Amino acid sequence: MRWPKWMLFVAIGFFFSCAKKDTLEVAFVTEWGGSGSAPGQFSEPIGVALDAQGNVYVADAGNNRIQKFTPEGRFLAEWGGSDGSAQGLERPMHLAVGPDGLLYVPEYGSDRVHVFNLDGTSQTFWGTPGNAAGELDAPAGVGFDGEGSVLVADFYNHRIQVFDPQGKFVREFGKEGHEFGQLYYPTDVAVDRDGNIWVADAYNHRIQKFSPTGEPLASFGGKGTEPGRFDVANALAVDADNRVYVVDFYNHRIQIFTEKGRLLLSFGSEGQGAGQFQRPTDLALGENGEIYVVDFGNDRIQKFRLVHK
């Protein structure tokens, strides 16, 4: 068990060029977790989300549960389990808190989206297995647009589906392929302040940007280890300034870009130390520059802070 390290500053951020003198760095704040099934421990954690109070929700996929923590990592609650009940979960993935204040959990193993109150009470779930409109095959991530619609990264169907908050199908876009606008095992989706949709096109090793109606607008990335490239772009988030944060799974790092795809910052390397990762899988952004990263291979959450210098 690793004890939290309060505000240890690690020089893990490198600024790549900016017209302003304002530069960005990343400070390590703390970590928590460890391998196991006890409260506060993890087995293959996949997703992380924050509520309006800054509480942290972790999709503890190997334990088929959600765990809730304070912003500092103190354990608060857990729920789920693969017992077939209404509260049950099967391989929860890239979860998110919606504009309605509910927690939306895509269940990769049950082909559905499960909706909870923030105390863990099951509200509803929707989705059935298949490839027809409104059906799901291993949903991996969720996001929300300005209308409150729920966008789902439908992994094996190579598409994004849009539902209303009650789970009624609205529309879809994307199909299997490697061309511009096509998707190959998408794992996460986010919406920026302008309503544009960003997709982690994981096994095309790129990020794609779509209009609010699903028209392809731009893409960046490509497979590789060089700055700006990815080896499985596993998850993403967009901040209030439209900076795009990408979880670069097999490169064991987080990369931050402008909305035009210009690399601003990269942090992380393979390892077990503070600020290092073993195959990170997700991240969540706080309102004051906090960055929470799911360190999958190390069974922990690491918290950082984006610093303007």
N, C-alpha and C positions, 0 to 999 in steps of 0.2 A: 504494500500500500504506500503510495507516494503522498506525503503531506503537502498541502498547498504552500506555495512559495509566494508570499505577498509582495507584489509589485517588484519582483526581480526584473531588472531591465536587461534584455538580451539584444545584442546588435544583430538582429536577424532580418532587418528590412534594408533593402537597397533601392535607392531612388534612381530611376532610369532617365531622365531628362524632362525638364519642365521649363516653360518660358518664364515662369515666375521664380522668385527666390524662395517662395514657400515650398518646403520639401516635406515628404511623408516618410515616417518611420513607423515601425510596429514595436510596441513594448509588450513583453510577456507579463501577465498579471498573476495567474494562478492556474492550477490544474486539479482535477479530482477524478476518482474512479478506481480502477484496478480490476483485475479479472475475477469473475465469480457471479453468484446469483443472489448474494445478500443485498439489502438495501444500500444503494450508493455504488455498487459494483456493476460491471457490465460484461456482456458476452456479445461480441460483434455489434457494437452500437453503429447505427446507420445515419439517423437523422437528428436534427436539433432545431428547436423553435423557441421564440420568446413571446411572452404576453406583454400587455401594456405596462405592467408593473416591473418588468424585467425578469420575471421568473423564467427558468430554463426547463424545457421539456425535451427529453431524450428518447428517441426510438431505440430501445434496447432489443435489437432484433433477435439475437440468439436466445434471449430469455423471453421473447414474445410479450414484451410489456413496455409501458411508458413509465418513465420516472420523472418526477418533478423536483426541481431544486431552486433554492434562492439564487440570486445573481452571483453570490460568492461560492456556491457549490454545496450548501447545506441541504441535505436530503429532506424533502417535505412529504412526498407521497409516491405511491406506485399503483398501477392497475394493469389489467390485461391477463395474460396467460392463455395457453392454447387448450382450453377446456371445453370449447364449443358453446359457451354461454354468450349472452348478449354483450358481456364485457370483454369477451375473449378477443385475442389478436393472433394473427398468423403472419409473421415476418413484417412488422411495421417498418416503413421506409421514411422518405423525406417529408415529414409532417410539417404543418404550418398552422398558425392561429389566424383565423379569418377576420374580416372586418366586423363580423357579428359577434366576435369575442369567443367563438367556439374553436376547438382544436380539431383539425381535419387530418386524419391519419390514413394514408394509402396502405392497404394491406396487400403486399406482394403475393403472399401465400393464399389469400382468399378471394382475390380478384374483386375487391370492393374498396370503397372509401368509408371509413368509420368516423363518425362525428361524436365528440365528447364535450361535455362541460369541462371547465378547467379544474374541477374537483375530481374528474375521472368518471363522472356519471355518463353512461352511454345515452346519447340523444337519438341517433338514428344511424343507419348505414345503407348504402346503396351501391348498385353495380352487380352485374352477373357475368360469369365467364363467357368469352366469345370474342368475335371480331366484327360483329355488326355494329351499327351506330348505337352508342350508349352502352355497349358491352366492353368489358375490360379484360386484358390478359397481362397480369402482373403490373398493376399500377405502381409507379415508382416515386412520383413527386407531385405536389400540388402547389398552385398559386392562385391569385385572385386579381380580377380586374376592378376597375372603378365602379362597375355596376353590381359588384358582389358576386359575380359568376365565379365558378370554381373551374380552374384549368387543371387537367390531369395529364401527366406524362405517361402514356400508355405504352409500356416498354416493348412487349413482344408484338404489338400491333403497329409500332413505328409511327406513332401519330400523337397529336395533342387533341384531347377532347374537351369541350366546354359544356358545363352543366350549370343549371341554376342552383341556388343554395339547397333546394330540396332534392337535388339529384336528377332532375329532368334534363334529358339531352337537349342541347341547343345547336351545336355545330361541331365540326372537326376540321383539322387541316394536317397536312403532312402525309407522306407515304414512304414505304421502304425504299431506300436508295442512297446514293452518294452524291447526287447532283445538288446544285443550289436549291434550297427549299425542301429537299427530301431529308428524311431522318433515318438513322440507324441506331436502334435501341436508345431512345431518349430517356433520360433519368430524372430531369428536374426542369421546372419552368418558373419564371418570375415575370412580373410586369413592372415597367418603370413609371416614372411620374407623368410621362406623356401618353401612357396607355399602350406602348409598344410591348411586345411579348418576346422574352428571351428564353431560349431553350438550350439546355445542356445536351447536345447531340453527341452522346458519350462515345460511341464506338466509331463515329466519324472523326473523333478527336477535335471537335470544333464547337464554337458557340454560334448559334444562329439567332438573328433578330427578325421578328415578323411584325407587321402592322397589327393594330387592334382587331382587324378582321381576318388575320392569318396569311396575308401576302408577304412573301419573303422580301426582306429589305437589305440585309447584309449578313456576312459571316466572317469569322476570323479564327485562326488556329491552324490545325494540321498536326499530324503525328510527329513527335520528336521530343528531344530533351532541351533544345535551345530555348532561350527566353521567348515567350509568346506562343510556344507550341505546347501540346498536351499529349499525355499518354493516358487516355480515358478522362475526358472532361466530365467528372462525375456529378457535380452540383454547382449551383451558382446562386448569387444574390445580387440585387441592385440597390444601391443606397440613394439617399435623397438628392445627391449630386449627379445621379446617373452613372456613377462608377460601377463597373461590373467586376464582381469578385468570383473567381473560378477555382474550384477544388480540382487539383491536378493529381489524380489518384496514384498512378504508378511512378510519377515524378516526385511524390512525397512533398508537395508544396502547394501554396496558395498564390495565385497570380491576380493582380488587380489592374484593370484596364479602364481607359476612358470609353465613353459610349461609341467612339469611332474605332475602337479596337487597338489603341496605342497603349503599350504596356507602361504602367506607372511604377509598379512595385511587385516584387516577388519575395516571399519569405518561406522558410522551412527547408529542411533537408532530411534525408533518411536517418532515423535513429530513435533513441528512447529518452534523450535529454529534454530539458525545457526548450520549447520552440522547435523541436524536431518531431517528425511524424513517421508512422508506419501506415501508409495507404489511407490518407484522410478521405472521408466520405461526404461530409456536409459542413455547412457553416451557417451561422445566424448573426445578424447585425443589430446592435443596440443603438439607441438614439444618441449616445455620447461617444461614439467611436469604438464601442466594444465589438470584438469579433470572437465568437465562440466557435471552435473547430472540433468536429468529431474525429478523434484520432483512433480510427477503427482497429488497426493492428496492435495498438498499445492499450486498448480498452479504457480509454479515458477521454475526458473533455479538457481542452486547453482554452484558456481565456486570454485574449490579447487586447490591446488598445491601439487604435490608429492615432498617431501623434503628428501634428503639424509643427514643423520646426522653422 
